[in-house]
C-alpha cells in the first residue's frame, strides 16, 4: 500500500494508474476489496493536490458519495474518510462535493489576496 502522505509514493502510484484502478475496484462485489480500495484511494490523495484533482476528474466524488450510503458500516466509514481527505484544503473538490449533496461543512468563499 501507499505510504500515506509520502508524496513520491503517492505520485508514483497515480502515475502507474492506481486512481482509476481503485475507483474500479470500489465497484467489486467483494466488500473487503471495496473497503481496501477506498482506503488506498484515501492514502493516494491525502495531502497531495495533484492526486486530489486527478481523483475528482476520474469521478471519485460521486462514487464516494454513493458508497457512503452502503449498508456496510465499515465501507461507509472508509468512504467518509476518503471523501474527507479528497476535499480537505481543496476548494474545488469541496464545492463539487457540496453540489453533490455532501452533508459536510460547506466551503467558504475562496480567499482573494489584496
C-alpha positions in Angstrom: 0.0 0.0 0.0 1.0 3.6 -0.5 2.6 5.3 2.5 0.1 7.9 3.5 1.4 11.4 2.8 4.7 10.3 1.2 4.4 12.4 -1.9 6.9 10.4 -4.0 5.0 7.2 -3.4 1.7 8.9 -4.0 2.9 10.4 -7.2 4.3 7.1 -8.4 1.0 5.3 -7.6 -1.0 7.9 -9.5 1.4 7.8 -12.5 1.0 4.0 -12.6 -2.8 4.3 -12.9 -3.8 3.5 -9.3 -6.5 6.1 -9.0 -8.8 4.7 -11.8 -7.9 1.2 -10.7 -9.0 1.9 -7.1 -12.2 3.5 -8.4 -12.9 0.4 -10.5 -12.2 -1.9 -7.5 -14.8 0.0 -5.4 -17.4 -1.5 -7.7 -16.4 -5.1 -6.8 -18.9 -7.5 -5.3 -16.3 -8.3 -2.6 -16.9 -6.0 0.3 -13.4 -6.4 1.7 -11.9 -5.4 -1.6 -14.2 -2.4 -1.8 -13.1 -1.2 1.6 -9.4 -1.7 0.8 -9.7 0.2 -2.5 -11.5 3.1 -0.8 -8.8 3.2 2.0 -6.0 3.1 -0.6 -7.6 5.9 -2.6 -7.6 8.0 0.6 -3.9 7.3 1.1 -3.1 8.3 -2.5 -4.9 11.7 -2.3 -4.0 12.6 1.3 -2.2 15.9 1.2 -1.5 15.6 -2.5 -3.1 18.3 -4.5 -2.4 16.8 -8.0 -3.8 13.5 -6.9 -6.9 15.2 -5.4 -7.5 16.8 -8.8 -6.9 13.6 -10.7 -9.3 11.6 -8.4 -12.0 14.2 -8.7 -11.6 14.2 -12.5 -11.8 10.4 -12.6 -15.2 10.5 -10.8 -14.2 9.8 -7.2 -16.6 12.4 -5.6 -19.9 10.9 -6.8 -18.6 7.4 -6.3 -17.7 8.0 -2.7 -21.0 9.8 -2.1 -22.7 6.6 -3.3 -20.6 4.4 -1.1 -21.5 6.5 2.0 -25.0 5.1 1.5 -23.8 1.5 1.6 -25.4 -1.0 4.0 -21.8 -1.9 5.1 -20.9 0.3 8.0 -17.1 -0.2 7.6 -17.4 0.7 3.9 -19.4 3.8 4.9 -16.6 4.8 7.3 -13.9 4.3 4.8 -15.8 6.3 2.2 -16.4 9.2 4.6 -12.7 9.2 5.5 -11.6 9.1 1.8 -14.1 11.8 0.9 -12.7 14.0 3.7 -9.2 13.5 2.5 -10.3 14.4 -1.0 -11.9 17.7 -0.1 -9.7 19.0 2.8 -7.9 22.1 1.7 -9.2 21.8 -1.9 -11.9 24.4 -2.6 -13.0 23.0 -6.0 -13.5 19.5 -4.5 -15.3 21.0 -1.6 -17.7 22.8 -3.9 -18.2 19.8 -6.1 -19.0 17.6 -3.0 -21.4 20.2 -1.6 -23.1 20.4 -5.0 -23.5 16.6 -5.0 -25.2 16.7 -1.6 -22.3 16.1 0.8 -23.6 16.8 4.3 -20.1 18.1 5.5 -19.2 21.7 6.1 -19.9 23.9 3.1 -16.9 25.6 1.6 -16.3 29.3 2.4 -15.6 31.7 -0.4 -12.2 31.4 -1.9 -9.7 33.8 -0.4 -8.7 36.6 -2.7 -5.4 38.2 -1.8 -5.2 42.0 -1.9 
